[in-house]
Amino acid sequence: MQRTAWKYYPRQQDHNTEQNREKSPACVQLQLMMSSSFNIFRVGISVVIMCIFYKSAVDSLSELSPQKYFSTLQPGKASLAYFCQADSPRTSIFLEELNEAITPLQDYGISVAKVNCVKEETSRYCGKEEDLMKAYLFSALLFNEVKYITTLEDLQNIENALKGKANIAFSYVRAIGTPEHRAVMEAAFVYGTTYQFVLTTETALLESIGNEDIENAHLYFFHCKQVLDLTLQCRRTLMEQPLTTLNIHQFIKTMEAPLLTEVTEDPQQVSTVHLQLGLPLVFIVSQQATYEADRRTAEWVAWRLLGKAGVLLLLRDSLEVDIPQHSNVIFRRAEEGVPVEFLVLDDIDSLISHVESNVHIEEIQEDEDEDTKSPNMDVQDDEVAETVYRDRKRPLPLELTVELTEETFNTTVVASDSIVLFYAGWQAVSMAFLQSYIDLAIKLKGTSTMLLTRVNCADWSDLCTKQNVTEFPVVKMYKEGKNPVSYVGMLGTEDLLKFIQLSRISCPVNITSVQEAEEYLSGELYKDLISYSSVSVLGLFSPNMTTAKEDFTEAGNYLKGYAITGIYSEEDVLILSDKYAATLPALLLSRHKEGKIESIPLANSHAQDIIQIITNALLETFPEITVENLPIYLRLQKPLLILFSDGSINPQYKKAILMLVKEKHLDSLTPCWLNLKNTPVGRGILQSYFDTMPPLPLLVVVNLHSGGQVFAFPSDQAITEQNLLLWLKKLEAGLENHITILPAQEWKPPLPAYDFLSMMDAAASQHPTRKDPECTKEMDVQENDKKQHEDKSAIIKEPIETLRIKHWNRSNWFKEGEKSFRHDNKEL
């Protein structure tokens, strides 16, 4: 049974409400025991959590003693139990929320009960005082049938306890939830009452029993039932085939078969379980005079070939079939119709070698091919799962960041510019992001003046409440005398690094001379930041344009950490406006990669409009689409013009498309390209369009937001500017046929009560002024030196109004009405 210690941090609510709550006895442990089977896993799960319990919740729960509770557990039923013992006000919110979850749990067939722990109670689920605020997560895989262990001592204790009683199936898997782990659990479901299954994920334990191959899963069969002397070690047989459900079944069946069988009939007529499983038979030919020695030899061979072949002792004296006088071994293959082989072998090693080199074990195919391929778990579509698996055994150098407490937080963030990670030690996403945060600390070590700190909200819930932390993980930047800024970008090292580096400068930067402005536009002024933002934005204003400058400054503050912005408002501003043909007020967009500067007029543009202009300018003209950036370009609500390529694209293709962009022929589309080597999911996308993988490169138009049509550029034509333009005109005129139409069905929740997207939409509709999460600014929360540094932005000022991306001006070649982007749910 796997156990993981973790701590609980409740969802924060109004502080005044919390003070008025009625206190009640604390539930120090919560256990979820599942003795039923769930889908293919057929696992039981138990969870033990320290918690507080309310009088309001007590009335809705049945109350049992520990002894009574465990006696009522039934096979096939799931139960959630609260083990209550002492007062602990720190988890009060958690219990209130958990009480609200009783009805949804019952919808899933999980009963809920309260278990009262008394002082004399010896149950391990009734915790001691020092266990308060700590939780234990048990993955009780089939509960009693599978024991999860972590040390060699655990294994030896189980082995000693079962000597003379039962055999053991000991398995090592790389991680819980892998295909090999599921295969072991399937086997445990079938054979768990006959054998004791033992499971580990610890590489040190595997190495301690003599196996250094930690990259693959392994299964050993411990022959303990026949061991009566407790000082002797159980024999161990290693399964050499991959851990699949059917392979394990075959292996266990061979372990159940008799080690050695005596026969007196024709070897060609003998039938054993080994033949049924596709394994060969080895007959050791004996005679009365040498029977005892031959039997000892046969037993030794049987142990060596256990799981690979069946071994039988054939008495020549009692056999009517003639056997060559010189033969001492008969080998029979599992295939029907193949004659037996009469062999003369002088030693056991020669016999073993002959069998292993000739044995044919038919490959057993699982129903799910993906599970048998033992996929590379280090590369997964789910980035959280990938990170957790990749770093599951890597010790984190937490000393590179400063751990803050309720006592040290205020003095630290006031004394120095700080980045603070608020996380919960019990939450998977938090722990996954903590890996990235430490990677960031390694990159910035010795190069940054910004202090990287962290707060575990599971330990310091009051502190996190004061900082307005209501979800995890959250990163905030604190600078002396300035408003704290919340980071809301991608939870990855590179994106957070970009945010920190771009936050080093003012936003907008105040440019004071024409020469400085030219250095700014050329990238020389902040050349160390160009790798983080390839576009520099300069606002040009006359000194008397007060309102326009205020709007631009507000937009710049909003984009701090995401863009490089500057402002020039001196008397000689006309020098720059004349040089770049800009009508004041105006924006100058310097694209460093392309080496060009363009101007955009800002007449009658408010802060929201300026933010939108700059946000769109930051998008690449012809980007490489990845899993990370796809949502950004889908927000534009335009059909995608995608060039699929198996590697880097041909420069001529890129030149042709960029020329069409420059001539504004692609204004109604989002041109992009997808490298299948960098984004392998692109192969699945193409196969869904064409059924079979088409030749590359390939250009398609995908209209996700209106109709779902997919159009393919003719494969027999070269991708040139002229050919592309003619093809697009045919599309506009309706002269091209689509190759497929993407389905419009929605991904609905299993039950109406769990339609969380609708709940989110309803909540958002109650706050129409909530802004798009590009960069959240928070009000200054420093009241005076005597008060703690608290984040009160949620009650001081509402954020900027949501920015709506304007719909593209559709041409008449997509006639169907546009559906809401959020409810399209079409497969790209």
Residue, then its C-alpha position, 0 to 999 in steps of 0.5 A: m500500500q503506497r503512502t505519501a505524506w502531504k499537507y492540506y491548505p484550504r480554499q480562502q474565503d472572506h476573513n470576517t466570515e471565518q472568524n464568525r464560524e462555530k468551532s467544533p471537534a477536529c477531524v484529524q484523519l480522513q480515509l477513503m477506502m475503496s475495495s471496489s474495482f474502477n475500470i481497468f485499474r480495479v484498485g482500492i484507494s485510501v486517503v488519510i487527511m487531518c481535518i477539522f469537523y463542524k457541528s453543521a456537518v456532523d448532523s449529516l454523517s453517520e457516526l461509528s467507532p473505528q471497529k464498527y466502521f471497518s466491520t461495515l466495509q463491503p467488497g464492491k463499495a467505496s467509503l469515505a470516513y472522517f477520523c475525528q479526535a481533537d480541535s484544530p481550527r486551521t483546517s476549518i474551511f476545508l471541512e466546510e467545503l468537504n461537507e458540500a462535496i458529500t452529495p457529489l461523492q454519493d453520486y459516484g457511489i461513495s458513502v460518507a461516515k464519521v468515525n469517532c476516535v477515543k483516547e484508548e483507540t489504537s487504530r493507525y488512522c486515529g492520529k496523535e497530536e503531532d500529526l495534526m495538519k498533516a495528511y497521508l495519501f494511501s494508494a491502497l492498490l486492491f488494499n490487502e492484495v497488493k502491498y506497497i513497499t519502499t525498503l529491503e527490510d519491508l520486503q524481507n519482513i513480508e517474505n519471512a511472514l509468508k514462509g511456509k504459507a504463501n508465495i509472493a509476486f514482487s514487481y517493480v514499476r517505474a511509476i504508478g499508472t504506467p501500463e506495466h503497473r496496470a498490468v500488475m494490478e490486473a493480475a493482482f485482481v485475478y490472483g490476489t487471493t492466491y499469492q501476495f502481490v508486492l509492489t515498489t517504485e524504488t530503484a534502490l530496492l530493485e538494485s538491492i536484490g541484484n537487478e540493475d536494470i531500473e529502466n524497465a519494469h520487472l516481476y519476480f516470483f518468490h517461492c516461499k510456500q515450500v520454505l519451512d526453515l525460516t533461516l532460508q531464503c525463498r527461491r526467486t524466479l525472474m519473469e523475462q518477458p515484458l510486463t503485460t497482462l497476458n504475459i504475467h498470466q502466462f508466467i503465473k500459470t507456469m509457476e502454478a504448474p508442477l516443477l517436475t512431472e514423471v511420464t511413461e508415455d510417448p513424448q509426442q502424446v504428452s500434453t501439459v499447461h506449458l504447451q497450451l501457453g506456447l512453451p516447449l517441453v524438455f524430457i530428461v530420459s532416465q532409467q531405473a539404474t540411474y533414477e535418483a541421479d537423473r531426478r536430481t538433474a531434472e529438478w535442477v534443470a526445471w528450476r533453471l528453465l522455470g517459466k521458459a519450458g516444462v521439464l518432465l522425467l521420462l522413464r525409458d524402462s517403462l516406455e514402449v516407444d523406441i528412443p535412441q540408446h545414446s539420447n538422454v534428452i528429448f526436446r518438443r516444440a510447442e508448435e503442432g506437427v513438429p517432430v520431437e528432437f532426440l539430443v545428446l547433451d553432456d552438461i546442464d549448461s549445454l541443455i539450457s543454452h539449447v533450449e533458450s536458443n530454440v524456444h519460440i515464445e509467441e508474441i502476445q498482443e494486448d487489446e490496447d497496442e499503446d499499452t504494450k509499447s512501453p511508451n517513453m514516459d519522459v515525453q507526454d502531451d500532459e506537461v504536468a504529468e511529464t514534469v512530475y514523472r521526469d523529476r519524481k526522484r530528483p532531489l530539488p535544490l530548494e536552498l536556491t530559493v528562500e522559504l518565507t514564513e508568516e514572521t519573515f514575509n513582510t520584512t523580506v519583500v519590503a527590504s528587497d525586490s522579490i519574486v514569491l511563489f505561493y504553492a501548496g505542498w499537497q497539490a500536484v500542479s504546485m509541485a510540478f511548477l516548483q520544479s520549473y521554479i527551481d530551474l529558474a533559480i538555477k538559471l538566475k543564480g549569480t545574475s539577478t538582483m531579484l530574490l526568489t522566495r516561496v511560501n508553502c500555503a499548506d503551512w502558512s494559510d493565514l499569510c496566503t489569505k492576507q496576500n489574496v492568494t485563492e488558487f495555486p500556484v501563484v507567482k507575485m513580484y514585489k518591488e519596494g514602493k510599487n504595486p505587487v504584480s501577479y504573473v499569469g503566463m504559462l507555468g514554465t521556466e522560460d516564460l517565467l524567466k521572460f516575465i522576470q527579465l522584462s520586468r527589470i525595466s520601467c514600462p513604459v521607459n521614459i526616453t529623453s532624447v532623439q538619439e536615445a530614441e534611435e538607440y531604443l528602436s534599433g535594440e541597442l538600448y536594451k539589447d540584452l532583452i531582445s531575445y525575450s521580446s523581438v518587438s520594441v514599442l515607442g509611443l510618440f506624443s506632443p508635450n500637450m497630449t496629456t490624456a493620450k500619454e496617460d492612456f499609453t502609460e496605463a497600457g504600458n503598466y498593464l503590459k509590464g513583464y510582457a512587452i518592451t514599451g517606451i514613451y517620447s514626449e519632448e519638444d523635438v518629437l516631430i523629428l521622429s514623427d517626420k522620419y517615420a511618417a507618423t501622425l501624432p499621437a502614434l506608435l512606432l513598432s520596431r521589429h528587430k528580427e525583420g529589421k523594420i519599423e512601422s507606425i500606427p496612429l493612436a488618434n482617439s485610442h484609449a488604454q484598452d485599444i493601445i493594449q490590443i494594438i501592442t498585443n497583436a503586434l507582439l504576435e509573429t507574422f508567420p509563426e511556428i504553431t506549437v501546443e503552447n502558443l496555439p490558443i493565442y492564435l486561435r483567439l484571433q478567430k480567423p481561419l488558419l492557413i497552416l503549412f505542415s512540414d517535417g522539419s524546417i520549412n523551405p525558405q522559398y515557401k516562407k518568402a512567398i507567404l510573407m510577401l502575401v502578408k505584406e501585400k495584405h492578401l492574408d488579412s482574413l487568415t492566420p498564416c502559420w506553419l507546424n513542424l511535425k518534428n517539434t510537434p508530433v501531434g500534427r501527424g494525428i491532425l493530418q491523419s484526421y483530415f486525410d485518413t492516411m498520412p499525406p506527403l509533406p510539405l502540405l498547405v491547408v486552410v482550416n476554418l475552425h470557427s465557422g463551418g469547420q471546413v478544411f481545404a488543401f492546396p493542390s499537391d501537384q502545384a508548387i507553393t509560390e506567391q502566384n499559385l497561392l494567390l490564385w488558390l485563395k481567390k478560388l476559395e473566396a469564389g467558392l470554386e474549391n471543394h473541402i476535403t473534410i468538415l470537422p465535427a461540431q459536437e461538444w465535449k459534455p460533462p458526464l453529469p449536468a451537475y459537473d458542467f464546470l465550464s458553464m459554472m465558470d461562464a456564469a461566474a464570469s457574467q457576474h463580473p463583466t469588468r474582469k479583464d483578460p488574464e494577460c498581466t494582472k496589476e494589483m494596487d499598492v498594499q503598503e499602508n504603513d511600516k507597522k502593518q503587514h504587507e498585505d495584498k488587498s487589490a481585490i477590494i481596492k480597485e476593479p481591474i481594467e475592462t475585458l479586452r475583446i478581440k475584434h472579429w475578422n472581416r469575413s469574406n463570402w467564401f465562408k457562409e455559415g454563421e460563426k459559433s462562439f469560440r468557447h463552444d466550438n470544441k472542434e478538433l484541430 
